[in-house]
Every structure is written in C-alpha cells, then in structure tokens.
Amino acid sequence: MEKHKLAEIEEYILDLFRGGRSNRLLTRTIFESTSRYANADIVRAFEDLEKKWRLLVRFTEEGNDWVQLTPAGAEHARLDDFADTEPPPTHPHPPKSST
C-alpha cells in the first residue's frame, strides 16, 4: 500500500475519534462510516497505528471488536480530555503479523 494512502486512512480514523469526542470506537462503526476505503485498507491502517506508532490498541470485549486510543494517541488526535485514558477493561490481543 502506498504510504500516502495509508497516512490518509490513518488521519481519517483519527478524525472519527475527534468527531465523536471519544477515545474508543467499535471497529464496525469505522468500517461502516465510509465506502471510500476498503475494509482491508482500514485494517492495515489499524495495524500501522497500533504497531508502528503505538497510537491505538485493538481488543475484544463481550464479542465486540474495539479500537481505543492510547494516551499518546489521544494526545496526537488532540483529544486532551482523553489523554489520561484508562487501559481497555480486558487485555488487548497481541497484534497479528500480516505476513
């Protein structure tokens, strides 16, 4: 994937957090929010934000898949009210390698 397109999708995801004034979103909400990006591309952006930038974590709670900004992610997204976020209530699953 082109770096420019990946960065665009990552910024789109962070904008969703900003727009919702929340540090936690259902992944389903993100997937359903646009038809501009393929779900696979959104997942690649999740992985990059999680593994490379450490700006979010992915986890499952009661059968729902969530993404949550880390404190660094909240700061990066300029969600100062959420900069001191609590960790997810369950342990985040370890990132799976895309290879």
Secondary structure, DSSP 8 states (H G I E B T S, - for coil): --HHHHHHHHHHHHHHHHHHT-SEEEHHHHHHT-SSS-HHHHHHHHHIIIIIS--EEEEEETTEEEEEE-HHHHHHTT-GGGTT----SS---------
